[in-house]
Amino acid sequence: MTRHLSQSFAWPEHFIWGSATAAAQIEGAAHSHGKEDSIWDAFARTPGAIAGGDDLQVAVDHYHRYSEDVALMRELHLDSYRFSTSWARIVPGGRAVNQQGLDFYSRLVDELLEHGILPWLTLYHWDLPQALEELGGWANRDTAFRFLEYAEVVHAKLGDRVTHWTTFNEPLCSSLIGYAAGEHAPGRREPAAALAAVHHQHLAHGLATARLRELGAEHLGITLNLTNAVPDDPADPVDLEAARRIDALWNRMYLDPILRGGYPADLLEDVGDLGLNAVIKDADAMLIAQPIDFLGVNHYHDDNVSGHPLAAGEPAALVPTDSPKSSPFVGSEHVTFPTRHLPRTAMGWEVNPQGLRVLLNRLRDDYPNLPPLYITENGAAYEDAVTAQGTVEDPEREEYIFSHLDAVAGALSDGVDVRGYFLWSLLDNFEWAWGYNKRFGIIHVDYRTQQRTIKNSGRAYARLIAANRTMA
């Protein structure tokens, strides 16, 4: 592997090194110990919704193997573990509290603390109780208040030990991709419902943030997946307009309500006939724009965009599955995604590490009240296999990780306040609509035996953490 800046960089003494997962992707025990359907359990029963007909029933059995997994975290020298609690496990059916579900997370938190690992809790990573979806889901304003109740329940159980709280992970995906594109649960293709979902998730974030702060939570924030919308030809007004539309819809529709107290005017004009204004109430902006202690940034790739049709025979960029490119908001009549002929991961996503540095600087420059930043997800899927020697050699992932850490180091040198990095993901797992076909983990999982094997990339990451502690 190329020698990287990140391997000799003087990382801040208290920089947090971590890894991340999501409850629905790893836990299994999908209908055990009081848990009922989430929207992903229901969506997985839809023919053709999940690659290979896969489901979440077992996933990687973290529910039963969490002690083993925490021991692996310790072997990797992680400072922190970013995990999510399952709403459908804690308040199944959106009704009564399930004590067994809360007890599981209490055991997990205790195990982390016993191993010196900081628990970093995310309240919502896409697993809405199916019963609430049947009442309208995130298109129903009442769901924001049900989320507030759920947040209070989790804090009552874990608030004595958990100090870092993230309200939502990637609301773009759980709103636009789930309610407009139909590619994620709940699988709806309703543009107006998608915009209502965006707003009601913002409202839920604000309500929960205010209440958790009242209850004594110390560090509160939200995680957004953000892109650089790169015009294919920066001198072409048509491409510039396409980039503006994507930036408004995928970045500023989330950043601005939280950090500026309102939706961007150009975004409201773009979606004006789809009803976003109709769901906004007078006091909502103030409720949403609660002060936050950190902003989580998830970034995997940029998006090269054009307002022109692709030329005959021109290869299109593979469609990233984390972007609602089939959404009616950004149909092919407005935006195309020409390839830049960069290397790609197994997801078809461009590998352009410097894009992360550009993004972090843009956030610093555009948002004067920006709180400290954490990279809460960054990683790559590649084809992996266990060798006859029992190792997993994944040089492409290792290069991806360290080249992106170089970009973080560069941003720190630029004066951007980045305080931690969480690698996605700790474990190979259920990769949403891709089922078990895509492996992001730094720990390989044999889905038949549940055998865990730390990949070479994971061991390289552990060496970096250990070396940084030595230098500190």
C-alpha positions in Angstrom: 0.0 0.0 0.0 1.1 3.5 -0.7 2.5 5.4 2.3 -0.2 7.9 3.3 -0.2 11.3 5.0 -2.7 9.9 7.6 -0.1 7.4 8.8 2.4 10.1 9.9 0.0 12.9 10.5 -0.1 14.5 14.0 -3.7 13.7 14.8 -5.3 15.7 17.6 -4.8 14.1 21.0 -8.5 13.6 21.7 -9.5 12.6 18.1 -12.0 9.8 18.4 -11.4 6.6 16.3 -14.4 4.4 15.9 -16.6 2.2 13.7 -20.3 2.1 13.1 -23.3 -0.2 12.5 -27.1 -0.1 12.4 -29.4 -2.2 14.4 -31.5 -3.6 11.5 -28.4 -4.6 9.6 -26.7 -6.6 12.2 -28.9 -7.7 15.1 -31.1 -10.4 13.8 -33.6 -11.8 16.4 -36.1 -9.9 14.2 -39.1 -11.3 15.9 -37.7 -12.5 19.3 -37.9 -11.2 22.8 -40.7 -8.8 22.1 -39.6 -7.3 18.9 -42.2 -6.8 16.1 -41.9 -5.8 12.5 -40.0 -2.7 11.4 -40.7 -1.3 7.9 -37.6 -3.2 6.7 -39.0 -6.5 8.0 -42.2 -5.9 6.1 -40.4 -4.5 3.0 -38.2 -7.7 2.9 -41.4 -9.8 2.4 -42.2 -7.8 -0.8 -41.2 -10.0 -3.8 -38.2 -8.5 -5.6 -37.6 -5.8 -3.0 -34.3 -7.3 -1.6 -31.6 -8.8 -3.7 -31.6 -12.6 -3.4 -34.9 -12.5 -1.4 -32.8 -11.9 1.7 -34.3 -10.8 5.0 -33.3 -9.5 8.4 -34.3 -12.5 10.5 -30.8 -13.5 11.5 -28.6 -10.8 9.9 -25.2 -11.4 11.6 -26.8 -12.4 15.0 -25.3 -9.5 16.9 -28.2 -9.7 19.3 -26.8 -12.9 20.7 -23.1 -12.3 19.8 -22.6 -8.8 21.0 -20.0 -9.8 23.6 -17.9 -11.4 20.9 -18.3 -8.3 18.8 -17.3 -5.9 21.5 -14.2 -8.0 22.2 -13.3 -7.6 18.5 -13.8 -3.8 18.9 -11.3 -3.9 21.7 -8.9 -5.9 19.5 -9.2 -3.1 16.9 -8.4 -0.5 19.5 -11.6 1.5 18.9 -12.3 4.5 21.1 -16.0 4.5 20.3 -18.7 2.4 18.8 -21.5 4.1 16.9 -24.6 1.9 17.0 -28.4 2.4 16.7 -31.2 1.3 18.8 -34.2 -0.3 17.1 -37.4 1.6 17.6 -39.3 -1.6 16.6 -37.5 -3.5 19.4 -37.9 -0.9 22.1 -41.5 0.2 21.3 -42.8 -2.7 19.2 -45.8 -1.8 17.1 -45.3 1.8 18.2 -47.3 0.9 21.4 -46.1 -0.3 24.8 -42.4 -0.3 25.8 -40.6 -3.6 25.5 -38.4 -4.0 28.6 -36.5 -6.9 27.0 -35.5 -4.7 24.1 -34.2 -2.0 26.5 -32.4 -4.6 28.5 -30.5 -5.7 25.5 -29.1 -2.2 24.8 -28.3 -1.8 28.5 -26.2 -4.9 28.4 -24.5 -3.7 25.2 -23.7 -0.3 26.8 -22.3 -2.0 29.9 -20.2 -4.3 27.8 -18.8 -1.3 25.8 -18.0 0.7 28.9 -16.3 -2.3 30.6 -14.0 -2.5 27.5 -13.3 1.3 27.6 -15.3 2.0 24.5 -17.5 5.1 24.3 -21.1 4.3 23.3 -22.3 6.6 20.5 -26.0 6.1 20.2 -28.2 6.8 17.1 -31.9 6.8 17.8 -33.1 6.3 14.2 -31.4 4.3 11.5 -34.4 3.7 9.3 -36.3 1.0 11.3 -39.7 2.6 11.9 -42.2 0.2 13.5 -44.4 -1.1 10.7 -47.5 -0.3 12.8 -46.6 3.4 12.6 -46.1 3.2 8.9 -49.6 1.8 8.6 -50.8 5.0 10.2 -49.0 7.0 7.5 -45.4 6.7 8.6 -43.2 9.7 8.3 -45.8 11.4 6.0 -47.9 11.7 9.2 -46.9 14.6 11.5 -47.9 12.5 14.5 -44.9 10.2 13.9 -42.6 13.1 15.0 -44.3 13.1 18.4 -44.1 9.3 18.7 -40.4 9.6 18.0 -40.1 12.1 20.9 -41.7 9.5 23.2 -39.4 6.8 22.0 -36.4 9.1 22.6 -37.5 9.7 26.2 -37.9 6.0 26.8 -34.3 5.3 25.5 -32.9 8.1 27.6 -34.6 7.0 30.7 -32.9 3.6 30.4 -29.5 4.6 29.1 -29.0 8.2 29.8 -27.0 7.5 33.0 -24.3 5.9 30.9 -24.6 7.2 27.3 -23.3 10.8 26.7 -23.4 11.0 22.9 -26.8 11.0 21.1 -27.5 11.2 17.4 -31.2 11.7 16.5 -31.3 10.6 12.9 -28.9 8.9 10.5 -29.2 10.0 6.9 -32.8 11.4 6.7 -32.3 11.8 3.0 -32.4 8.0 2.6 -35.3 7.4 5.0 -37.4 10.1 3.3 -36.6 10.4 -0.4 -35.4 6.9 -1.2 -38.1 5.3 1.0 -41.1 7.5 0.1 -40.3 8.8 -3.4 -37.9 6.4 -5.1 -39.4 3.3 -3.5 -36.0 1.6 -3.4 -35.9 1.5 0.4 -38.5 0.7 3.0 -41.4 1.4 3.0 -41.2 1.3 -0.7 -43.5 4.1 -1.6 -43.4 6.3 -4.7 -45.2 9.4 -3.5 -43.3 12.6 -4.0 -45.6 14.6 -1.7 -45.3 12.0 1.0 -41.5 12.1 0.7 -41.4 15.8 1.3 -43.7 15.5 4.2 -41.4 12.8 5.6 -38.4 15.1 5.2 -40.1 17.8 7.2 -41.5 15.5 9.9 -38.1 13.9 10.5 -36.6 17.4 10.9 -39.4 18.2 13.3 -38.8 14.9 15.2 -35.1 15.8 15.4 -35.8 19.2 16.9 -38.3 17.9 19.4 -36.1 15.1 20.6 -33.0 17.3 20.7 -34.7 19.9 22.9 -36.2 17.3 25.2 -33.0 15.2 25.6 -31.1 18.4 26.5 -33.7 19.1 29.2 -33.1 15.6 30.5 -29.4 16.1 30.7 -28.0 14.6 27.6 -24.5 16.0 27.1 -23.6 15.7 23.4 -26.5 16.0 20.9 -26.4 16.0 17.1 -27.6 14.5 13.8 -25.9 12.7 11.0 -26.4 13.7 7.3 -25.1 12.0 4.2 -23.7 14.7 2.0 -22.3 14.9 -1.5 -20.4 17.3 -3.7 -22.7 17.9 -6.7 -20.0 18.4 -9.4 -21.1 20.0 -12.7 -19.8 17.9 -15.5 -18.8 21.1 -17.3 -18.4 23.9 -14.8 -18.6 26.4 -17.7 -21.9 25.1 -18.9 -25.0 26.9 -17.4 -27.1 23.8 -17.9 -24.7 21.6 -15.9 -24.4 24.3 -13.3 -28.2 24.3 -12.9 -28.3 20.5 -12.6 -25.6 20.7 -9.9 -27.6 23.4 -8.0 -30.8 21.3 -8.1 -28.9 18.3 -6.7 -27.2 20.4 -4.0 -30.5 21.9 -2.9 -32.3 18.5 -2.7 -29.6 16.3 -1.3 -27.5 18.7 0.9 -29.2 22.0 1.7 -32.7 20.6 2.3 -31.2 19.0 5.4 -28.4 21.4 6.4 -30.3 24.6 6.2 -33.3 23.9 8.4 -31.0 22.6 11.1 -28.2 25.2 10.9 -30.0 28.2 9.3 -33.5 27.9 10.5 -35.3 27.4 7.2 -35.4 25.7 3.9 -33.5 27.3 1.0 -35.6 29.5 -1.2 -34.5 27.8 -4.5 -35.4 24.4 -3.1 -38.9 25.6 -2.2 -39.3 26.9 -5.7 -38.0 23.6 -7.2 -40.6 21.5 -5.3 -43.3 24.2 -5.0 -46.1 22.1 -6.5 -45.4 19.1 -4.4 -46.8 20.3 -1.1 -43.8 21.0 1.2 -45.1 24.4 2.2 -48.4 22.8 3.1 -46.9 20.7 5.9 -44.8 23.5 7.5 -46.4 25.1 10.5 -45.5 28.5 11.9 -43.4 27.4 14.8 -41.7 24.5 13.1 -38.5 26.4 12.0 -37.7 27.4 15.5 -38.4 23.8 16.8 -36.2 22.3 14.1 -33.2 24.6 14.5 -32.2 23.5 18.0 -28.6 24.1 18.9 -26.5 20.9 18.3 -23.2 20.0 19.7 -21.9 18.1 16.6 -22.8 17.4 13.0 -22.1 13.9 11.8 -21.0 13.7 8.2 -21.5 10.5 6.1 -19.6 10.6 2.8 -18.8 7.8 0.4 -18.6 9.5 -3.0 -19.3 12.7 -5.1 -21.9 13.0 -7.8 -20.9 14.2 -11.2 -24.0 15.7 -12.8 -25.2 17.2 -16.0 -28.4 18.8 -17.3 -27.8 17.2 -20.8 -28.8 13.8 -22.0 -26.0 11.3 -22.3 -24.5 11.2 -25.7 -25.1 8.1 -27.8 -22.8 5.4 -26.6 -21.5 7.4 -23.6 -21.3 5.2 -20.5 -23.4 6.4 -17.6 -22.1 6.5 -14.1 -23.5 3.5 -12.2 -26.4 4.7 -10.1 -25.4 4.9 -6.5 -28.0 3.2 -4.4 -27.8 5.7 -1.6 -29.1 8.5 -3.9 -32.7 8.8 -5.0 -31.9 9.0 -8.7 -35.1 7.4 -9.7 -37.0 9.9 -7.6 -39.5 12.1 -9.5 -37.7 15.1 -8.1 -34.6 14.5 -10.2 -35.8 12.5 -13.2 -33.7 12.0 -16.3 -35.4 14.9 -18.0 -33.5 17.2 -15.6 -30.3 15.5 -14.5 -27.9 12.8 -15.8 -24.8 11.4 -14.2 -21.9 11.1 -16.7 -19.0 8.9 -15.7 -15.7 10.5 -14.8 -13.9 7.2 -15.4 -12.7 7.1 -11.8 -12.1 3.8 -9.9 -15.3 2.4 -8.4 -16.3 0.3 -5.5 -18.4 -2.8 -5.6 -21.4 -0.5 -5.2 -20.5 1.3 -8.4 -19.6 4.4 -6.4 -16.7 6.7 -7.6 -13.6 6.7 -5.5 -12.4 10.3 -5.2 -11.0 10.9 -1.7 -10.3 14.6 -2.2 -14.0 15.1 -2.4 -14.2 14.6 1.3 -11.7 17.4 1.9 -13.7 19.6 -0.4 -16.9 18.8 1.4 -15.5 19.5 4.8 -14.1 22.9 3.7 -17.4 23.8 2.1 -19.3 23.1 5.3 -16.9 25.3 7.3 -17.1 28.1 4.7 -20.9 28.1 4.1 -22.1 27.6 7.7 -20.6 30.1 10.2 -22.4 28.5 13.1 -21.2 25.0 12.2 -20.6 22.8 15.2 -17.7 20.4 15.5 -17.7 17.7 12.8 -17.4 13.9 13.0 -17.0 11.7 10.1 -19.7 9.2 11.2 -19.6 7.0 8.1 -17.0 6.4 5.4 -16.0 3.1 3.9 -16.3 0.9 0.8 -17.7 -2.4 -0.4 -15.4 -4.8 -2.3 -15.5 -8.5 -3.1 -13.9 -10.3 -0.1 -13.0 -13.9 0.6 -11.3 -15.8 3.4 -8.0 -17.3 2.2 -6.8 -20.8 2.9 -4.6 -19.2 5.6 -7.7 -17.8 7.3 -7.0 -14.1 6.3 -9.1 -11.6 4.3 -6.8 -9.6 2.0 -8.6 -6.4 0.9 -6.0 -4.0 -0.4 -8.6 -1.9 -2.2 -10.6 -1.2 1.0 -7.4 -0.4 2.9 -6.4 2.1 0.2 -9.8 3.6 0.2 -9.8 4.1 4.0 -6.3 5.6 4.2 -6.8 7.9 1.2 -9.9 9.3 2.8 -8.2 9.7 6.1 -5.6 11.7 4.2 -8.4 14.0 3.1 -9.6 14.3 6.7 -6.0 15.2 7.7 -5.9 17.7 5.0 -9.1 19.3 6.2 -7.7 19.5 9.7 -4.7 21.2 8.3 -7.1 23.7 6.5 -8.6 24.5 9.9 -11.8 22.5 9.8 -12.9 21.3 13.2 -13.1 17.5 12.7 -13.0 15.6 15.9 -13.4 11.9 15.0 -13.7 9.3 12.3 -16.1 6.3 12.3 -15.3 3.7 9.7 -18.3 2.0 8.0 -18.8 -0.7 8.8 -17.6 -2.8 11.7 -19.1 -6.0 10.3 -20.3 -7.3 7.0 -24.0 -7.2 7.2 -27.5 -6.8 5.6 -26.9 -4.1 3.1 -30.5 -2.9 2.8 -31.9 -3.5 -0.7 -28.7 -5.3 -1.7 -29.3 -8.0 1.0 -26.1 -9.8 1.8 -24.4 -9.2 -1.6 -22.3 -6.2 -0.6 -19.6 -6.3 2.1 -18.5 -3.1 3.8 -17.1 -4.6 7.0 -13.6 -4.5 8.3 -14.7 -7.8 9.9 -15.7 -10.5 7.5 -18.7 -12.5 8.5 -19.4 -16.0 7.1 -23.2 -15.8 6.9 -23.6 -19.5 7.2 -21.5 -20.1 10.3 -21.4 -16.5 11.7 -17.6 -16.8 12.0 -15.9 -13.4 12.3 -12.5 -12.7 10.7 -10.8 -9.3 11.0 -9.8 -8.2 7.5 -6.4 -6.9 6.7 -8.0 -3.4 6.3 -9.3 -3.7 9.9 -5.8 -4.6 11.2 -4.3 -1.7 9.3 -6.8 0.6 10.9 -6.1 -0.8 14.3 -2.4 -0.2 13.8 -3.1 3.5 12.9 -5.1 3.9 16.0 -2.4 2.3 18.2 0.3 4.3 16.6 -1.6 7.5 17.1 -2.1 6.8 20.8 1.7 6.1 21.1 2.5 9.5 19.5 -0.1 11.3 21.7 
